[in-house]
Amino acid sequence: MPHSKISGKAYHDLSKHSYLSVQVNPNYVDAATQPTSFKVYPRFYRRLQLNRNNPIHAFLWLTSAITLEKIYKDSPYKLRVNPSAGALYPTEVYVQMRGVEGIIDGIYHIEVENNCLTLIYELIDDGLENYVIPNKCINGFIFLVSCVYHRSSWKYQDRSFRYCLLDSGHHLGAIAASAYLHENNIQLRFDFDKLTLNADLGFENKEFITSCVISGEVQEKPVRRLRLPIPFVCGTDYFQVNQCVEDAYQTTSLQPSHQQKLEHPEFNFDRERFLENVWNRRSIRRFQKQSISENIYWQILQAVRQPIPTENFEEIEIYSVVHDIEGISPGLYKNTHLIKAGNFREKTGYLCINQAIARDCAVTLFFVSDYLSYQTAMQLAGFVGQRVYLFSNYWGIDCSAIGAFYDDETQAFLETNKDVLYAMAIGK
């Protein structure tokens, strides 16, 4: 199929893994060629250093903060509140602030590496509202999540569009976690004019908007489009085109989502403990085949299934392959319904491309969807994945995300005709 015809379903099929495809293309990369993972605007842009003692600054900072620095094979790695496939971090966050005390009305880039806001555009009577929520004016915050896709396609090639969308969903989850801790309501938006906004933000073909988060007071007032062009700054030190990714993004940006009534989740976590949990979240690379309690498992799933605050929606169904949960027989489940009993440790390890974490954990989760909008479905899978991370860790359970699996064989094992979008492993 020509790339220009790639729909969400067609792209998902084109980017599938199989036992043969992984053997033919094991996807080795030269680590020395990895593109930079931090976007920094030129030094002459105005910057505001984030002060964590300021509640507004703390809210913004925690959406994207670096939480750990370590050395791996003589190279520094800076891990963040949002997990990312391969720790490649293709996502960037921009935030428009209007009517926020002590901050100039404008569009800012959150400069993660230097813990500051970079003012890239000053507002007058224009703004992002015209693109994402027409005929409204937001006094507060409009977050834009974008992907510098070459950071991911450098390693994952055509399949990288999946990871860009999943990573965007995780970043949305990080924004939602910070909003919860700072008692701010949010609304996620996926259906808006992304292509025009990309052009007006000057992103060329090297970066693209995936989603939006609104937090603030909505007023009935039209706001015009950005009156001036924004100079382009590349988010990597070099760039290589992946036409499959670019065409898939263009086509899937035009696919509308299912719609639902906006509902907000109602969590009751201890905020101090939850903050510590957000700060210490890590992807676990090894499990010890230990059991977890049935009570904690159900608490995790019930919290994960709380409403997602968006009107643009695709249902994410969760299949659980239970290996070792006290009081629950091993087997494949959909919600509480047992589909088939048995010890499937070796099977799930094989399906997840022989990753031991899928074999040795207490339960392996698979997310599936029958979607209209591929972009929305994949980002919501990442958003739900971020919830699994945070809520598992809150109750002392470890977690790791899995984006690589044999697609068709996994679908057959789950006995579903819906696309498999993501997998998660939780345990001790």
Buried (B, 14 or more C-beta within 10 A) or exposed (E): EEBEEBBBEBBBBBBBBEBEBBEEEEEEEEEEEBBBBBBBBEEEBEBBEBEEEEEBBBBBBBBBBBBEEEEEEEEEEBBBBBBBBBEBBBBBBBBBBBBBEEBEBBBBBBBBEEBBBBBBBEBEEBBBBBBBBEEBBBBBBBBBBBBBBBBBBBBBBBBBBBBBBBBBBBBBBBBBBBBBBBEBEBBBBBBBBBBEBBEBBBBEBBBBBBBBBBBBEBEEEEBEBBEEEEEEBBBBEEBEEBEBBBBBBBBBBEBEBBEBEBEEEEBEBEEEEBBEBBEEBBBBEEBEBEBBBEEBBBBBBEBBBBEBBBBBBBEBBBBBBBBBBEEBEBBBBBEEEEBEEEEBBEBBBBBBBEBBBBBBBBBBBBBBBEBBBBBBBBBBBBBBBBBBBBBBBBBEBBBBBBBBBBBBBBBEBBEBEBBBBBBBBBBB
